[in-house]
Amino acid sequence: MRYIISGKNIDVTEGLKTAVYEKIGKLERYFTPDTEIHVTLSVEKERQKIEVTIPVKGNIIRAEQVSNDMYVSIDLVEEIIERQLRKYKNKLIDHKQAASNFNQAYIEDDYFEDDAIKIVKTKRFAIKPMDAEEACVQMELLGHSFYVFRNAQTDEVNVVYKRKGNTYGLIEPEY
């Protein structure tokens, strides 16, 4: 794997590079040697953040982790990527996609236990017409991170969701 390590508001020391090589290097068995791994280390106020991006044929495997200690962030981001690789492997097998960035041994062997998607609960509810602001209030009252509603202006099903920084997003269908 080829590492591209950069820093924002931080000097990338040899110790940090070594930690990245050791921790992210555990993923080497899944990828071919020419796979690029982009690692960005950044510091904002007291937050130590690592972002890892791995472009693979037609997709991007990406994870970020924030903590008070950069070494902790590095440890945690590797676990997130492994979880994503489990899901991506199932997708590769299910859709029989080309896997040129991955070692053939990774595709054939069972490194991970089965992580098939299982729907364990189904809810049915009436969708009341309302505007997006009212939907955000309902979402907050329920303590959820998203809320499905029928837009009173368009009569279409929309979704509002929480974003980072206490902001909201709205998803509208496009036909």
PLY file of the C-alpha trace (Angstrom):
ply
format ascii 1.0
element vertex 175
property float x
property float y
property float z
element edge 174
property int vertex1
property int vertex2
end_header
0.00 0.00 0.00
1.16 3.50 -0.75
0.54 6.01 2.01
-0.08 9.69 1.38
0.04 11.31 4.81
-0.65 15.01 5.29
-1.35 17.29 8.22
-3.55 20.31 8.86
-2.52 22.51 11.78
-0.17 19.73 12.90
3.39 18.64 12.17
3.31 15.02 11.08
6.10 13.58 13.23
7.88 10.28 12.65
6.03 8.92 15.69
2.67 9.72 14.12
3.76 8.26 10.77
4.92 5.09 12.52
1.59 4.79 14.35
-0.29 5.19 11.05
1.92 2.61 9.29
1.49 0.12 12.17
-2.25 0.52 12.66
-3.43 1.11 9.08
-0.79 -1.39 7.93
-2.95 -4.13 9.44
-5.23 -3.58 6.43
-2.42 -4.51 4.02
-3.68 -8.08 3.69
-6.88 -6.79 2.08
-5.36 -4.58 -0.63
-2.93 -4.86 -3.50
0.47 -3.18 -3.07
-0.38 -0.34 -5.48
-3.48 0.78 -3.54
-3.19 4.38 -2.33
-4.24 5.29 1.18
-4.78 8.98 1.88
-4.39 9.89 5.54
-5.02 13.41 6.82
-4.23 14.28 10.42
-5.65 17.55 11.74
-6.07 19.50 14.94
-8.96 21.87 15.62
-9.07 23.39 19.08
-8.62 20.37 21.38
-9.86 17.83 18.81
-7.40 15.41 17.22
-8.85 14.14 13.95
-7.74 11.51 11.44
-9.37 11.00 8.05
-8.53 7.93 5.96
-9.65 7.65 2.34
-9.03 4.58 0.18
-10.19 4.88 -3.42
-11.12 1.49 -4.86
-12.65 0.74 -8.23
-15.84 2.79 -8.46
-16.08 3.43 -4.70
-14.34 5.13 -1.82
-13.74 3.61 1.59
-13.57 6.51 4.01
-13.49 6.89 7.77
-12.75 9.66 10.20
-12.31 9.65 13.92
-12.00 12.46 16.46
-10.70 12.25 20.02
-8.50 14.16 22.46
-5.45 12.06 21.50
-4.24 11.50 17.94
-2.97 8.01 18.74
-6.40 7.00 20.05
-7.99 8.40 16.88
-5.58 6.34 14.75
-6.49 3.17 16.67
-10.23 3.77 16.32
-10.23 4.64 12.61
-8.68 1.27 11.71
-11.62 -0.55 13.35
-14.10 1.56 11.38
-12.38 0.73 8.09
-12.40 -3.00 8.88
-16.15 -2.79 9.53
-16.64 -1.03 6.19
-14.53 -3.68 4.46
-16.85 -6.40 5.78
-19.83 -4.66 4.21
-17.94 -3.92 0.99
-16.80 -7.53 0.66
-20.40 -8.72 0.89
-21.32 -6.23 -1.82
-18.47 -7.44 -4.03
-19.55 -11.04 -3.66
-23.27 -10.31 -4.04
-22.85 -8.19 -7.14
-19.79 -10.05 -8.50
-18.04 -6.75 -9.12
-14.46 -6.51 -10.31
-12.15 -6.26 -7.34
-8.86 -5.10 -8.87
-7.73 -3.19 -5.76
-8.14 -6.16 -3.44
-5.95 -9.19 -2.88
-7.56 -12.30 -4.33
-6.98 -14.02 -0.98
-9.15 -11.37 0.70
-12.02 -12.02 -1.72
-11.77 -15.81 -1.44
-10.95 -16.24 2.27
-13.32 -15.48 5.08
-11.42 -12.89 7.14
-14.66 -11.63 8.66
-17.67 -13.30 10.16
-20.89 -12.91 8.20
-22.12 -9.32 8.40
-25.26 -9.68 6.31
-27.79 -6.90 6.70
-30.71 -8.08 8.81
-33.87 -6.07 9.29
-35.04 -6.89 12.80
-37.92 -4.46 13.18
-40.49 -2.88 10.87
-42.57 0.15 11.82
-45.74 1.37 10.15
-47.10 4.82 10.81
-49.37 7.44 9.30
-47.53 10.26 7.55
-49.07 13.60 8.47
-48.67 16.55 6.07
-46.46 19.29 7.58
-43.68 21.70 6.66
-39.98 20.99 7.17
-39.68 23.16 10.29
-42.52 21.30 12.01
-40.87 18.00 11.04
-37.62 19.16 12.69
-39.54 19.94 15.90
-41.18 16.49 15.80
-37.77 14.86 15.24
-36.34 16.69 18.28
-39.34 15.74 20.43
-38.87 12.08 19.51
-35.10 12.22 20.05
-34.36 10.79 16.59
-31.66 11.76 14.10
-34.07 11.79 11.14
-37.81 12.15 10.52
-39.97 11.08 7.57
-42.94 13.30 6.71
-45.26 14.33 3.89
-44.41 17.84 2.73
-47.60 19.93 2.92
-46.49 22.16 0.02
-45.46 19.42 -2.46
-47.46 16.44 -1.10
-44.30 14.29 -1.46
-42.49 12.22 1.15
-39.43 14.08 2.52
-36.87 13.40 5.22
-35.25 15.87 7.63
-32.07 14.85 9.42
-29.58 16.17 11.96
-26.18 17.29 10.72
-23.01 18.09 12.59
-23.03 21.43 14.36
-26.74 21.35 15.32
-27.92 22.01 11.78
-30.56 20.19 9.77
-30.82 18.76 6.28
-33.81 18.10 4.05
-34.06 15.29 1.51
-36.58 15.78 -1.28
-37.25 13.25 -4.04
-36.06 14.08 -7.53
-37.74 12.37 -10.44
0 1
1 2
2 3
3 4
4 5
5 6
6 7
7 8
8 9
9 10
10 11
11 12
12 13
13 14
14 15
15 16
16 17
17 18
18 19
19 20
20 21
21 22
22 23
23 24
24 25
25 26
26 27
27 28
28 29
29 30
30 31
31 32
32 33
33 34
34 35
35 36
36 37
37 38
38 39
39 40
40 41
41 42
42 43
43 44
44 45
45 46
46 47
47 48
48 49
49 50
50 51
51 52
52 53
53 54
54 55
55 56
56 57
57 58
58 59
59 60
60 61
61 62
62 63
63 64
64 65
65 66
66 67
67 68
68 69
69 70
70 71
71 72
72 73
73 74
74 75
75 76
76 77
77 78
78 79
79 80
80 81
81 82
82 83
83 84
84 85
85 86
86 87
87 88
88 89
89 90
90 91
91 92
92 93
93 94
94 95
95 96
96 97
97 98
98 99
99 100
100 101
101 102
102 103
103 104
104 105
105 106
106 107
107 108
108 109
109 110
110 111
111 112
112 113
113 114
114 115
115 116
116 117
117 118
118 119
119 120
120 121
121 122
122 123
123 124
124 125
125 126
126 127
127 128
128 129
129 130
130 131
131 132
132 133
133 134
134 135
135 136
136 137
137 138
138 139
139 140
140 141
141 142
142 143
143 144
144 145
145 146
146 147
147 148
148 149
149 150
150 151
151 152
152 153
153 154
154 155
155 156
156 157
157 158
158 159
159 160
160 161
161 162
162 163
163 164
164 165
165 166
166 167
167 168
168 169
169 170
170 171
171 172
172 173
173 174
